[in-house]
Amino acid sequence: AFFSSADFWWYDTNGQMLKTAYGSVGIALAAATIMLLATSRSLLLTLFSTTTVAYVLSSVTASLVSLGWTLGFLESICFAILIGISCDFVLHFAHAYTTMEGDVHREERTKFAILHMGPSILAAGFTTIASAAVMNFTVITFFQKFGLILLIAVIQATIGAFIVFNTLVICFGPKNPSKMYDALKEKCSSGNRDPSPTNKDGDSSDTNSEEAKHIDTNTKTHASHSY
C-alpha cells in the first residue's frame, strides 16, 4: 500500500530534489575551480577561493535550517540560484590579487585587492541586499523565500570575501601567483625550440672561417713569389 500511496511518490520526489541540490553544488564548485585556476594560474588561490565558496554555501544552508526550512520545490530552485551568488565576490578578489606582476609581498597584494575591488563589491552587496529586502514584503511565497535566501547569501558572501578569503591570502597567499605556470610555460616553450638553425649557423661560420684561412694562405704564397 505504501508503494502506491502519495507518500511514496513524494518520498521519491524529495530524494530527487536532494540529489539535484547536491549535484548543483558539485557542478558550481567544479566550474568555479576550473575558471579560477585558468584565470589566476595559482593552485593556492584556487584552494582558498573554493574554501570560501564552501563556507558561504554551508553557512547559508545552516541559517535556513535554523529558520525551520525544509527542502521543497521552491527551496530547491532558490538553492540552485544561491550557488552562483556565492562565487561572485570571492572570484573578483582573487582576480584583483593576481593583477600585480612579479614578486610582490602578500600584504601588498591583499591591500591592492581590497582598495581596488572592495568598494565595487560593497556597492554590489548593498544594492543586492536592498532589492532582497524589498522582496521580503511581497505576497507571493516564492518571492519571499527567494528574497530571504538572497539576503542571507549576499551577507555571507560579503563576509566570506572580506574576512575568510582575505585572511587566508594575507597569511598564506603566494607572492607570485603565476610563478609555477610561467616556469612550466617557459620550460615547455624552450623544449619545443628547433636546434637546427643554431647548427646551421655554426656550420656556416666554420665554412666561412675555412675559406678565410684558404684565402689568407693564397695571399701569403702569392706575396712570397712576387718577392
PyMOL CGO cylinders between C-alpha atoms (Angstrom):
from pymol import cmd
from pymol.cgo import CYLINDER

trace = [
    CYLINDER, 0.00, 0.00, 0.00, 2.91, 2.32, 0.72, 0.3, 1, 1, 1, 1, 1, 1,
    CYLINDER, 2.91, 2.32, 0.72, 4.36, 1.95, -2.79, 0.3, 1, 1, 1, 1, 1, 1,
    CYLINDER, 4.36, 1.95, -2.79, 1.09, 3.06, -4.35, 0.3, 1, 1, 1, 1, 1, 1,
    CYLINDER, 1.09, 3.06, -4.35, 0.37, 5.92, -1.94, 0.3, 1, 1, 1, 1, 1, 1,
    CYLINDER, 0.37, 5.92, -1.94, 1.12, 9.61, -2.43, 0.3, 1, 1, 1, 1, 1, 1,
    CYLINDER, 1.12, 9.61, -2.43, 3.70, 9.50, 0.37, 0.3, 1, 1, 1, 1, 1, 1,
    CYLINDER, 3.70, 9.50, 0.37, 5.89, 7.15, -1.67, 0.3, 1, 1, 1, 1, 1, 1,
    CYLINDER, 5.89, 7.15, -1.67, 5.81, 9.44, -4.70, 0.3, 1, 1, 1, 1, 1, 1,
    CYLINDER, 5.81, 9.44, -4.70, 6.61, 12.44, -2.53, 0.3, 1, 1, 1, 1, 1, 1,
    CYLINDER, 6.61, 12.44, -2.53, 9.48, 10.49, -0.96, 0.3, 1, 1, 1, 1, 1, 1,
    CYLINDER, 9.48, 10.49, -0.96, 10.91, 9.79, -4.41, 0.3, 1, 1, 1, 1, 1, 1,
    CYLINDER, 10.91, 9.79, -4.41, 10.46, 13.42, -5.49, 0.3, 1, 1, 1, 1, 1, 1,
    CYLINDER, 10.46, 13.42, -5.49, 12.13, 14.69, -2.36, 0.3, 1, 1, 1, 1, 1, 1,
    CYLINDER, 12.13, 14.69, -2.36, 15.05, 12.33, -2.93, 0.3, 1, 1, 1, 1, 1, 1,
    CYLINDER, 15.05, 12.33, -2.93, 15.48, 13.56, -6.49, 0.3, 1, 1, 1, 1, 1, 1,
    CYLINDER, 15.48, 13.56, -6.49, 15.44, 17.18, -5.34, 0.3, 1, 1, 1, 1, 1, 1,
    CYLINDER, 15.44, 17.18, -5.34, 18.10, 16.39, -2.76, 0.3, 1, 1, 1, 1, 1, 1,
    CYLINDER, 18.10, 16.39, -2.76, 20.28, 14.77, -5.42, 0.3, 1, 1, 1, 1, 1, 1,
    CYLINDER, 20.28, 14.77, -5.42, 19.74, 17.78, -7.68, 0.3, 1, 1, 1, 1, 1, 1,
    CYLINDER, 19.74, 17.78, -7.68, 20.81, 20.15, -4.90, 0.3, 1, 1, 1, 1, 1, 1,
    CYLINDER, 20.81, 20.15, -4.90, 23.98, 18.16, -4.25, 0.3, 1, 1, 1, 1, 1, 1,
    CYLINDER, 23.98, 18.16, -4.25, 24.68, 17.95, -7.97, 0.3, 1, 1, 1, 1, 1, 1,
    CYLINDER, 24.68, 17.95, -7.97, 24.24, 21.71, -8.35, 0.3, 1, 1, 1, 1, 1, 1,
    CYLINDER, 24.24, 21.71, -8.35, 26.72, 22.33, -5.56, 0.3, 1, 1, 1, 1, 1, 1,
    CYLINDER, 26.72, 22.33, -5.56, 29.26, 19.98, -7.12, 0.3, 1, 1, 1, 1, 1, 1,
    CYLINDER, 29.26, 19.98, -7.12, 28.89, 21.46, -10.61, 0.3, 1, 1, 1, 1, 1, 1,
    CYLINDER, 28.89, 21.46, -10.61, 29.15, 25.03, -9.32, 0.3, 1, 1, 1, 1, 1, 1,
    CYLINDER, 29.15, 25.03, -9.32, 32.25, 24.30, -7.24, 0.3, 1, 1, 1, 1, 1, 1,
    CYLINDER, 32.25, 24.30, -7.24, 33.91, 22.45, -10.12, 0.3, 1, 1, 1, 1, 1, 1,
    CYLINDER, 33.91, 22.45, -10.12, 33.12, 25.21, -12.63, 0.3, 1, 1, 1, 1, 1, 1,
    CYLINDER, 33.12, 25.21, -12.63, 34.34, 27.93, -10.25, 0.3, 1, 1, 1, 1, 1, 1,
    CYLINDER, 34.34, 27.93, -10.25, 37.52, 25.97, -9.54, 0.3, 1, 1, 1, 1, 1, 1,
    CYLINDER, 37.52, 25.97, -9.54, 38.32, 25.47, -13.22, 0.3, 1, 1, 1, 1, 1, 1,
    CYLINDER, 38.32, 25.47, -13.22, 37.59, 29.09, -14.10, 0.3, 1, 1, 1, 1, 1, 1,
    CYLINDER, 37.59, 29.09, -14.10, 39.65, 30.44, -11.22, 0.3, 1, 1, 1, 1, 1, 1,
    CYLINDER, 39.65, 30.44, -11.22, 42.55, 28.15, -11.99, 0.3, 1, 1, 1, 1, 1, 1,
    CYLINDER, 42.55, 28.15, -11.99, 42.51, 29.29, -15.62, 0.3, 1, 1, 1, 1, 1, 1,
    CYLINDER, 42.51, 29.29, -15.62, 42.41, 33.00, -14.72, 0.3, 1, 1, 1, 1, 1, 1,
    CYLINDER, 42.41, 33.00, -14.72, 44.62, 33.17, -11.62, 0.3, 1, 1, 1, 1, 1, 1,
    CYLINDER, 44.62, 33.17, -11.62, 47.03, 30.37, -12.67, 0.3, 1, 1, 1, 1, 1, 1,
    CYLINDER, 47.03, 30.37, -12.67, 47.59, 29.59, -8.99, 0.3, 1, 1, 1, 1, 1, 1,
    CYLINDER, 47.59, 29.59, -8.99, 46.68, 26.39, -7.19, 0.3, 1, 1, 1, 1, 1, 1,
    CYLINDER, 46.68, 26.39, -7.19, 46.85, 28.10, -3.79, 0.3, 1, 1, 1, 1, 1, 1,
    CYLINDER, 46.85, 28.10, -3.79, 44.41, 30.87, -4.73, 0.3, 1, 1, 1, 1, 1, 1,
    CYLINDER, 44.41, 30.87, -4.73, 42.10, 28.28, -6.25, 0.3, 1, 1, 1, 1, 1, 1,
    CYLINDER, 42.10, 28.28, -6.25, 42.12, 26.34, -2.96, 0.3, 1, 1, 1, 1, 1, 1,
    CYLINDER, 42.12, 26.34, -2.96, 41.41, 29.47, -0.91, 0.3, 1, 1, 1, 1, 1, 1,
    CYLINDER, 41.41, 29.47, -0.91, 38.58, 30.56, -3.19, 0.3, 1, 1, 1, 1, 1, 1,
    CYLINDER, 38.58, 30.56, -3.19, 36.96, 27.12, -3.20, 0.3, 1, 1, 1, 1, 1, 1,
    CYLINDER, 36.96, 27.12, -3.20, 37.19, 27.03, 0.60, 0.3, 1, 1, 1, 1, 1, 1,
    CYLINDER, 37.19, 27.03, 0.60, 35.48, 30.42, 0.81, 0.3, 1, 1, 1, 1, 1, 1,
    CYLINDER, 35.48, 30.42, 0.81, 32.67, 29.36, -1.54, 0.3, 1, 1, 1, 1, 1, 1,
    CYLINDER, 32.67, 29.36, -1.54, 32.15, 26.20, 0.52, 0.3, 1, 1, 1, 1, 1, 1,
    CYLINDER, 32.15, 26.20, 0.52, 31.94, 28.37, 3.66, 0.3, 1, 1, 1, 1, 1, 1,
    CYLINDER, 31.94, 28.37, 3.66, 29.25, 30.56, 2.08, 0.3, 1, 1, 1, 1, 1, 1,
    CYLINDER, 29.25, 30.56, 2.08, 27.17, 27.57, 0.98, 0.3, 1, 1, 1, 1, 1, 1,
    CYLINDER, 27.17, 27.57, 0.98, 27.41, 25.81, 4.34, 0.3, 1, 1, 1, 1, 1, 1,
    CYLINDER, 27.41, 25.81, 4.34, 26.65, 28.96, 6.36, 0.3, 1, 1, 1, 1, 1, 1,
    CYLINDER, 26.65, 28.96, 6.36, 23.59, 29.86, 4.27, 0.3, 1, 1, 1, 1, 1, 1,
    CYLINDER, 23.59, 29.86, 4.27, 22.30, 26.29, 4.46, 0.3, 1, 1, 1, 1, 1, 1,
    CYLINDER, 22.30, 26.29, 4.46, 22.80, 26.25, 8.24, 0.3, 1, 1, 1, 1, 1, 1,
    CYLINDER, 22.80, 26.25, 8.24, 20.97, 29.57, 8.55, 0.3, 1, 1, 1, 1, 1, 1,
    CYLINDER, 20.97, 29.57, 8.55, 17.99, 28.27, 6.55, 0.3, 1, 1, 1, 1, 1, 1,
    CYLINDER, 17.99, 28.27, 6.55, 17.84, 25.06, 8.59, 0.3, 1, 1, 1, 1, 1, 1,
    CYLINDER, 17.84, 25.06, 8.59, 17.91, 27.10, 11.79, 0.3, 1, 1, 1, 1, 1, 1,
    CYLINDER, 17.91, 27.10, 11.79, 14.88, 29.04, 10.49, 0.3, 1, 1, 1, 1, 1, 1,
    CYLINDER, 14.88, 29.04, 10.49, 12.98, 25.75, 10.15, 0.3, 1, 1, 1, 1, 1, 1,
    CYLINDER, 12.98, 25.75, 10.15, 13.12, 25.41, 6.37, 0.3, 1, 1, 1, 1, 1, 1,
    CYLINDER, 13.12, 25.41, 6.37, 12.78, 22.01, 4.71, 0.3, 1, 1, 1, 1, 1, 1,
    CYLINDER, 12.78, 22.01, 4.71, 13.75, 21.07, 1.18, 0.3, 1, 1, 1, 1, 1, 1,
    CYLINDER, 13.75, 21.07, 1.18, 10.88, 21.58, -1.27, 0.3, 1, 1, 1, 1, 1, 1,
    CYLINDER, 10.88, 21.58, -1.27, 10.34, 22.72, -4.85, 0.3, 1, 1, 1, 1, 1, 1,
    CYLINDER, 10.34, 22.72, -4.85, 10.84, 26.41, -4.12, 0.3, 1, 1, 1, 1, 1, 1,
    CYLINDER, 10.84, 26.41, -4.12, 13.79, 25.80, -1.82, 0.3, 1, 1, 1, 1, 1, 1,
    CYLINDER, 13.79, 25.80, -1.82, 15.49, 23.61, -4.42, 0.3, 1, 1, 1, 1, 1, 1,
    CYLINDER, 15.49, 23.61, -4.42, 15.16, 26.32, -7.08, 0.3, 1, 1, 1, 1, 1, 1,
    CYLINDER, 15.16, 26.32, -7.08, 16.38, 29.03, -4.73, 0.3, 1, 1, 1, 1, 1, 1,
    CYLINDER, 16.38, 29.03, -4.73, 19.29, 26.86, -3.62, 0.3, 1, 1, 1, 1, 1, 1,
    CYLINDER, 19.29, 26.86, -3.62, 20.43, 26.41, -7.23, 0.3, 1, 1, 1, 1, 1, 1,
    CYLINDER, 20.43, 26.41, -7.23, 20.41, 30.20, -7.69, 0.3, 1, 1, 1, 1, 1, 1,
    CYLINDER, 20.41, 30.20, -7.69, 22.26, 30.66, -4.41, 0.3, 1, 1, 1, 1, 1, 1,
    CYLINDER, 22.26, 30.66, -4.41, 25.34, 28.83, -5.70, 0.3, 1, 1, 1, 1, 1, 1,
    CYLINDER, 25.34, 28.83, -5.70, 26.02, 31.39, -8.41, 0.3, 1, 1, 1, 1, 1, 1,
    CYLINDER, 26.02, 31.39, -8.41, 25.76, 34.25, -5.92, 0.3, 1, 1, 1, 1, 1, 1,
    CYLINDER, 25.76, 34.25, -5.92, 28.21, 32.57, -3.55, 0.3, 1, 1, 1, 1, 1, 1,
    CYLINDER, 28.21, 32.57, -3.55, 31.03, 32.51, -6.14, 0.3, 1, 1, 1, 1, 1, 1,
    CYLINDER, 31.03, 32.51, -6.14, 30.83, 36.11, -7.31, 0.3, 1, 1, 1, 1, 1, 1,
    CYLINDER, 30.83, 36.11, -7.31, 32.60, 38.27, -4.71, 0.3, 1, 1, 1, 1, 1, 1,
    CYLINDER, 32.60, 38.27, -4.71, 35.47, 35.92, -3.95, 0.3, 1, 1, 1, 1, 1, 1,
    CYLINDER, 35.47, 35.92, -3.95, 36.30, 35.50, -7.64, 0.3, 1, 1, 1, 1, 1, 1,
    CYLINDER, 36.30, 35.50, -7.64, 36.62, 39.28, -8.01, 0.3, 1, 1, 1, 1, 1, 1,
    CYLINDER, 36.62, 39.28, -8.01, 39.02, 39.45, -5.08, 0.3, 1, 1, 1, 1, 1, 1,
    CYLINDER, 39.02, 39.45, -5.08, 41.09, 36.54, -6.40, 0.3, 1, 1, 1, 1, 1, 1,
    CYLINDER, 41.09, 36.54, -6.40, 41.42, 38.19, -9.81, 0.3, 1, 1, 1, 1, 1, 1,
    CYLINDER, 41.42, 38.19, -9.81, 42.43, 41.52, -8.23, 0.3, 1, 1, 1, 1, 1, 1,
    CYLINDER, 42.43, 41.52, -8.23, 45.05, 39.70, -6.12, 0.3, 1, 1, 1, 1, 1, 1,
    CYLINDER, 45.05, 39.70, -6.12, 46.79, 38.43, -9.27, 0.3, 1, 1, 1, 1, 1, 1,
    CYLINDER, 46.79, 38.43, -9.27, 46.76, 41.78, -11.10, 0.3, 1, 1, 1, 1, 1, 1,
    CYLINDER, 46.76, 41.78, -11.10, 50.15, 42.96, -9.79, 0.3, 1, 1, 1, 1, 1, 1,
    CYLINDER, 50.15, 42.96, -9.79, 53.01, 41.42, -11.78, 0.3, 1, 1, 1, 1, 1, 1,
    CYLINDER, 53.01, 41.42, -11.78, 56.24, 39.94, -10.42, 0.3, 1, 1, 1, 1, 1, 1,
    CYLINDER, 56.24, 39.94, -10.42, 57.19, 39.08, -6.84, 0.3, 1, 1, 1, 1, 1, 1,
    CYLINDER, 57.19, 39.08, -6.84, 55.05, 41.29, -4.59, 0.3, 1, 1, 1, 1, 1, 1,
    CYLINDER, 55.05, 41.29, -4.59, 54.53, 40.61, -0.88, 0.3, 1, 1, 1, 1, 1, 1,
    CYLINDER, 54.53, 40.61, -0.88, 51.17, 39.08, 0.04, 0.3, 1, 1, 1, 1, 1, 1,
    CYLINDER, 51.17, 39.08, 0.04, 50.25, 42.03, 2.25, 0.3, 1, 1, 1, 1, 1, 1,
    CYLINDER, 50.25, 42.03, 2.25, 50.70, 44.47, -0.64, 0.3, 1, 1, 1, 1, 1, 1,
    CYLINDER, 50.70, 44.47, -0.64, 48.66, 42.25, -2.96, 0.3, 1, 1, 1, 1, 1, 1,
    CYLINDER, 48.66, 42.25, -2.96, 45.86, 41.94, -0.41, 0.3, 1, 1, 1, 1, 1, 1,
    CYLINDER, 45.86, 41.94, -0.41, 45.84, 45.69, 0.21, 0.3, 1, 1, 1, 1, 1, 1,
    CYLINDER, 45.84, 45.69, 0.21, 45.72, 46.34, -3.53, 0.3, 1, 1, 1, 1, 1, 1,
    CYLINDER, 45.72, 46.34, -3.53, 42.81, 43.92, -3.98, 0.3, 1, 1, 1, 1, 1, 1,
    CYLINDER, 42.81, 43.92, -3.98, 40.80, 45.43, -1.13, 0.3, 1, 1, 1, 1, 1, 1,
    CYLINDER, 40.80, 45.43, -1.13, 41.38, 49.03, -2.22, 0.3, 1, 1, 1, 1, 1, 1,
    CYLINDER, 41.38, 49.03, -2.22, 40.66, 48.48, -5.91, 0.3, 1, 1, 1, 1, 1, 1,
    CYLINDER, 40.66, 48.48, -5.91, 37.91, 45.85, -5.73, 0.3, 1, 1, 1, 1, 1, 1,
    CYLINDER, 37.91, 45.85, -5.73, 36.46, 46.33, -2.25, 0.3, 1, 1, 1, 1, 1, 1,
    CYLINDER, 36.46, 46.33, -2.25, 34.32, 49.42, -2.98, 0.3, 1, 1, 1, 1, 1, 1,
    CYLINDER, 34.32, 49.42, -2.98, 32.75, 47.77, -6.03, 0.3, 1, 1, 1, 1, 1, 1,
    CYLINDER, 32.75, 47.77, -6.03, 31.93, 44.63, -4.07, 0.3, 1, 1, 1, 1, 1, 1,
    CYLINDER, 31.93, 44.63, -4.07, 30.42, 46.65, -1.21, 0.3, 1, 1, 1, 1, 1, 1,
    CYLINDER, 30.42, 46.65, -1.21, 28.30, 48.64, -3.66, 0.3, 1, 1, 1, 1, 1, 1,
    CYLINDER, 28.30, 48.64, -3.66, 27.08, 45.47, -5.36, 0.3, 1, 1, 1, 1, 1, 1,
    CYLINDER, 27.08, 45.47, -5.36, 26.31, 43.89, -2.00, 0.3, 1, 1, 1, 1, 1, 1,
    CYLINDER, 26.31, 43.89, -2.00, 24.40, 46.96, -0.81, 0.3, 1, 1, 1, 1, 1, 1,
    CYLINDER, 24.40, 46.96, -0.81, 22.19, 47.13, -3.90, 0.3, 1, 1, 1, 1, 1, 1,
    CYLINDER, 22.19, 47.13, -3.90, 21.51, 43.38, -3.80, 0.3, 1, 1, 1, 1, 1, 1,
    CYLINDER, 21.51, 43.38, -3.80, 20.61, 43.50, -0.10, 0.3, 1, 1, 1, 1, 1, 1,
    CYLINDER, 20.61, 43.50, -0.10, 18.28, 46.43, -0.76, 0.3, 1, 1, 1, 1, 1, 1,
    CYLINDER, 18.28, 46.43, -0.76, 16.47, 44.56, -3.53, 0.3, 1, 1, 1, 1, 1, 1,
    CYLINDER, 16.47, 44.56, -3.53, 16.26, 41.40, -1.41, 0.3, 1, 1, 1, 1, 1, 1,
    CYLINDER, 16.26, 41.40, -1.41, 14.81, 43.38, 1.49, 0.3, 1, 1, 1, 1, 1, 1,
    CYLINDER, 14.81, 43.38, 1.49, 12.06, 44.71, -0.78, 0.3, 1, 1, 1, 1, 1, 1,
    CYLINDER, 12.06, 44.71, -0.78, 11.21, 41.18, -1.95, 0.3, 1, 1, 1, 1, 1, 1,
    CYLINDER, 11.21, 41.18, -1.95, 10.57, 40.10, 1.64, 0.3, 1, 1, 1, 1, 1, 1,
    CYLINDER, 10.57, 40.10, 1.64, 7.47, 42.30, 1.75, 0.3, 1, 1, 1, 1, 1, 1,
    CYLINDER, 7.47, 42.30, 1.75, 5.82, 40.72, -1.29, 0.3, 1, 1, 1, 1, 1, 1,
    CYLINDER, 5.82, 40.72, -1.29, 2.75, 38.48, -1.17, 0.3, 1, 1, 1, 1, 1, 1,
    CYLINDER, 2.75, 38.48, -1.17, 3.92, 35.65, -3.42, 0.3, 1, 1, 1, 1, 1, 1,
    CYLINDER, 3.92, 35.65, -3.42, 5.63, 32.89, -1.44, 0.3, 1, 1, 1, 1, 1, 1,
    CYLINDER, 5.63, 32.89, -1.44, 8.39, 32.27, -3.96, 0.3, 1, 1, 1, 1, 1, 1,
    CYLINDER, 8.39, 32.27, -3.96, 9.47, 35.91, -3.93, 0.3, 1, 1, 1, 1, 1, 1,
    CYLINDER, 9.47, 35.91, -3.93, 9.50, 35.93, -0.13, 0.3, 1, 1, 1, 1, 1, 1,
    CYLINDER, 9.50, 35.93, -0.13, 11.67, 32.83, 0.11, 0.3, 1, 1, 1, 1, 1, 1,
    CYLINDER, 11.67, 32.83, 0.11, 13.95, 33.92, -2.70, 0.3, 1, 1, 1, 1, 1, 1,
    CYLINDER, 13.95, 33.92, -2.70, 14.37, 37.34, -1.12, 0.3, 1, 1, 1, 1, 1, 1,
    CYLINDER, 14.37, 37.34, -1.12, 15.32, 35.80, 2.23, 0.3, 1, 1, 1, 1, 1, 1,
    CYLINDER, 15.32, 35.80, 2.23, 17.81, 33.39, 0.64, 0.3, 1, 1, 1, 1, 1, 1,
    CYLINDER, 17.81, 33.39, 0.64, 19.30, 36.22, -1.42, 0.3, 1, 1, 1, 1, 1, 1,
    CYLINDER, 19.30, 36.22, -1.42, 19.62, 38.42, 1.66, 0.3, 1, 1, 1, 1, 1, 1,
    CYLINDER, 19.62, 38.42, 1.66, 21.41, 35.78, 3.72, 0.3, 1, 1, 1, 1, 1, 1,
    CYLINDER, 21.41, 35.78, 3.72, 23.57, 34.70, 0.76, 0.3, 1, 1, 1, 1, 1, 1,
    CYLINDER, 23.57, 34.70, 0.76, 24.83, 38.20, -0.03, 0.3, 1, 1, 1, 1, 1, 1,
    CYLINDER, 24.83, 38.20, -0.03, 25.63, 38.89, 3.63, 0.3, 1, 1, 1, 1, 1, 1,
    CYLINDER, 25.63, 38.89, 3.63, 27.55, 35.63, 3.99, 0.3, 1, 1, 1, 1, 1, 1,
    CYLINDER, 27.55, 35.63, 3.99, 29.28, 36.10, 0.61, 0.3, 1, 1, 1, 1, 1, 1,
    CYLINDER, 29.28, 36.10, 0.61, 30.46, 39.56, 1.69, 0.3, 1, 1, 1, 1, 1, 1,
    CYLINDER, 30.46, 39.56, 1.69, 31.74, 38.19, 5.00, 0.3, 1, 1, 1, 1, 1, 1,
    CYLINDER, 31.74, 38.19, 5.00, 33.43, 35.29, 3.24, 0.3, 1, 1, 1, 1, 1, 1,
    CYLINDER, 33.43, 35.29, 3.24, 35.13, 37.51, 0.66, 0.3, 1, 1, 1, 1, 1, 1,
    CYLINDER, 35.13, 37.51, 0.66, 36.30, 40.26, 3.01, 0.3, 1, 1, 1, 1, 1, 1,
    CYLINDER, 36.30, 40.26, 3.01, 37.16, 38.15, 6.06, 0.3, 1, 1, 1, 1, 1, 1,
    CYLINDER, 37.16, 38.15, 6.06, 37.68, 34.49, 5.16, 0.3, 1, 1, 1, 1, 1, 1,
    CYLINDER, 37.68, 34.49, 5.16, 39.40, 34.88, 1.78, 0.3, 1, 1, 1, 1, 1, 1,
    CYLINDER, 39.40, 34.88, 1.78, 41.47, 37.96, 2.63, 0.3, 1, 1, 1, 1, 1, 1,
    CYLINDER, 41.47, 37.96, 2.63, 42.58, 36.40, 5.90, 0.3, 1, 1, 1, 1, 1, 1,
    CYLINDER, 42.58, 36.40, 5.90, 43.79, 33.31, 4.05, 0.3, 1, 1, 1, 1, 1, 1,
    CYLINDER, 43.79, 33.31, 4.05, 45.68, 35.24, 1.37, 0.3, 1, 1, 1, 1, 1, 1,
    CYLINDER, 45.68, 35.24, 1.37, 47.24, 37.77, 3.75, 0.3, 1, 1, 1, 1, 1, 1,
    CYLINDER, 47.24, 37.77, 3.75, 48.57, 34.91, 5.90, 0.3, 1, 1, 1, 1, 1, 1,
    CYLINDER, 48.57, 34.91, 5.90, 49.40, 32.23, 3.32, 0.3, 1, 1, 1, 1, 1, 1,
    CYLINDER, 49.40, 32.23, 3.32, 48.96, 33.88, -0.09, 0.3, 1, 1, 1, 1, 1, 1,
    CYLINDER, 48.96, 33.88, -0.09, 51.64, 33.49, -2.80, 0.3, 1, 1, 1, 1, 1, 1,
    CYLINDER, 51.64, 33.49, -2.80, 53.99, 36.37, -3.63, 0.3, 1, 1, 1, 1, 1, 1,
    CYLINDER, 53.99, 36.37, -3.63, 53.90, 35.49, -7.32, 0.3, 1, 1, 1, 1, 1, 1,
    CYLINDER, 53.90, 35.49, -7.32, 50.70, 33.52, -8.04, 0.3, 1, 1, 1, 1, 1, 1,
    CYLINDER, 50.70, 33.52, -8.04, 51.62, 32.63, -11.63, 0.3, 1, 1, 1, 1, 1, 1,
    CYLINDER, 51.62, 32.63, -11.63, 55.24, 31.67, -10.91, 0.3, 1, 1, 1, 1, 1, 1,
    CYLINDER, 55.24, 31.67, -10.91, 54.69, 27.94, -11.35, 0.3, 1, 1, 1, 1, 1, 1,
    CYLINDER, 54.69, 27.94, -11.35, 52.64, 28.46, -14.51, 0.3, 1, 1, 1, 1, 1, 1,
    CYLINDER, 52.64, 28.46, -14.51, 55.23, 30.81, -16.03, 0.3, 1, 1, 1, 1, 1, 1,
    CYLINDER, 55.23, 30.81, -16.03, 58.09, 28.41, -15.24, 0.3, 1, 1, 1, 1, 1, 1,
    CYLINDER, 58.09, 28.41, -15.24, 56.20, 25.49, -16.77, 0.3, 1, 1, 1, 1, 1, 1,
    CYLINDER, 56.20, 25.49, -16.77, 55.32, 27.55, -19.84, 0.3, 1, 1, 1, 1, 1, 1,
    CYLINDER, 55.32, 27.55, -19.84, 58.92, 28.66, -20.31, 0.3, 1, 1, 1, 1, 1, 1,
    CYLINDER, 58.92, 28.66, -20.31, 60.16, 25.11, -19.92, 0.3, 1, 1, 1, 1, 1, 1,
    CYLINDER, 60.16, 25.11, -19.92, 57.69, 23.80, -22.48, 0.3, 1, 1, 1, 1, 1, 1,
    CYLINDER, 57.69, 23.80, -22.48, 58.50, 26.58, -24.94, 0.3, 1, 1, 1, 1, 1, 1,
    CYLINDER, 58.50, 26.58, -24.94, 62.26, 26.04, -24.59, 0.3, 1, 1, 1, 1, 1, 1,
    CYLINDER, 62.26, 26.04, -24.59, 61.82, 22.31, -25.09, 0.3, 1, 1, 1, 1, 1, 1,
    CYLINDER, 61.82, 22.31, -25.09, 59.91, 22.83, -28.33, 0.3, 1, 1, 1, 1, 1, 1,
    CYLINDER, 59.91, 22.83, -28.33, 62.55, 25.04, -29.94, 0.3, 1, 1, 1, 1, 1, 1,
    CYLINDER, 62.55, 25.04, -29.94, 64.28, 23.64, -33.06, 0.3, 1, 1, 1, 1, 1, 1,
    CYLINDER, 64.28, 23.64, -33.06, 68.05, 23.47, -32.57, 0.3, 1, 1, 1, 1, 1, 1,
    CYLINDER, 68.05, 23.47, -32.57, 68.72, 23.16, -36.33, 0.3, 1, 1, 1, 1, 1, 1,
    CYLINDER, 68.72, 23.16, -36.33, 69.13, 26.91, -37.01, 0.3, 1, 1, 1, 1, 1, 1,
    CYLINDER, 69.13, 26.91, -37.01, 71.90, 27.06, -34.43, 0.3, 1, 1, 1, 1, 1, 1,
    CYLINDER, 71.90, 27.06, -34.43, 73.69, 24.13, -36.05, 0.3, 1, 1, 1, 1, 1, 1,
    CYLINDER, 73.69, 24.13, -36.05, 73.27, 25.64, -39.48, 0.3, 1, 1, 1, 1, 1, 1,
    CYLINDER, 73.27, 25.64, -39.48, 74.75, 28.92, -38.28, 0.3, 1, 1, 1, 1, 1, 1,
    CYLINDER, 74.75, 28.92, -38.28, 77.60, 27.04, -36.70, 0.3, 1, 1, 1, 1, 1, 1,
    CYLINDER, 77.60, 27.04, -36.70, 78.32, 25.12, -39.94, 0.3, 1, 1, 1, 1, 1, 1,
    CYLINDER, 78.32, 25.12, -39.94, 78.22, 28.31, -41.99, 0.3, 1, 1, 1, 1, 1, 1,
    CYLINDER, 78.22, 28.31, -41.99, 80.57, 30.09, -39.59, 0.3, 1, 1, 1, 1, 1, 1,
    CYLINDER, 80.57, 30.09, -39.59, 83.00, 27.14, -39.75, 0.3, 1, 1, 1, 1, 1, 1,
    CYLINDER, 83.00, 27.14, -39.75, 82.86, 27.20, -43.56, 0.3, 1, 1, 1, 1, 1, 1,
    CYLINDER, 82.86, 27.20, -43.56, 83.49, 30.94, -43.65, 0.3, 1, 1, 1, 1, 1, 1,
    CYLINDER, 83.49, 30.94, -43.65, 86.48, 30.60, -41.34, 0.3, 1, 1, 1, 1, 1, 1,
    CYLINDER, 86.48, 30.60, -41.34, 87.98, 27.84, -43.51, 0.3, 1, 1, 1, 1, 1, 1,
    CYLINDER, 87.98, 27.84, -43.51, 87.51, 29.97, -46.64, 0.3, 1, 1, 1, 1, 1, 1,
    CYLINDER, 87.51, 29.97, -46.64, 89.16, 32.93, -44.93, 0.3, 1, 1, 1, 1, 1, 1,
    CYLINDER, 89.16, 32.93, -44.93, 92.15, 30.77, -43.93, 0.3, 1, 1, 1, 1, 1, 1,
    CYLINDER, 92.15, 30.77, -43.93, 92.44, 29.47, -47.51, 0.3, 1, 1, 1, 1, 1, 1,
    CYLINDER, 92.44, 29.47, -47.51, 92.38, 33.00, -48.97, 0.3, 1, 1, 1, 1, 1, 1,
    CYLINDER, 92.38, 33.00, -48.97, 94.96, 34.17, -46.44, 0.3, 1, 1, 1, 1, 1, 1,
    CYLINDER, 94.96, 34.17, -46.44, 97.26, 31.26, -47.34, 0.3, 1, 1, 1, 1, 1, 1,
    CYLINDER, 97.26, 31.26, -47.34, 96.96, 32.02, -51.08, 0.3, 1, 1, 1, 1, 1, 1,
    CYLINDER, 96.96, 32.02, -51.08, 97.72, 35.68, -50.43, 0.3, 1, 1, 1, 1, 1, 1,
    CYLINDER, 97.72, 35.68, -50.43, 100.87, 34.87, -48.48, 0.3, 1, 1, 1, 1, 1, 1,
    CYLINDER, 100.87, 34.87, -48.48, 102.03, 32.43, -51.18, 0.3, 1, 1, 1, 1, 1, 1,
    CYLINDER, 102.03, 32.43, -51.18, 101.46, 34.99, -53.91, 0.3, 1, 1, 1, 1, 1, 1,
    CYLINDER, 101.46, 34.99, -53.91, 103.34, 37.61, -51.94, 0.3, 1, 1, 1, 1, 1, 1,
    CYLINDER, 103.34, 37.61, -51.94, 106.33, 35.31, -51.46, 0.3, 1, 1, 1, 1, 1, 1,
    CYLINDER, 106.33, 35.31, -51.46, 106.52, 34.55, -55.18, 0.3, 1, 1, 1, 1, 1, 1,
    CYLINDER, 106.52, 34.55, -55.18, 106.37, 38.24, -56.05, 0.3, 1, 1, 1, 1, 1, 1,
    CYLINDER, 106.37, 38.24, -56.05, 109.19, 38.92, -53.63, 0.3, 1, 1, 1, 1, 1, 1,
]
cmd.load_cgo(trace, "trace")
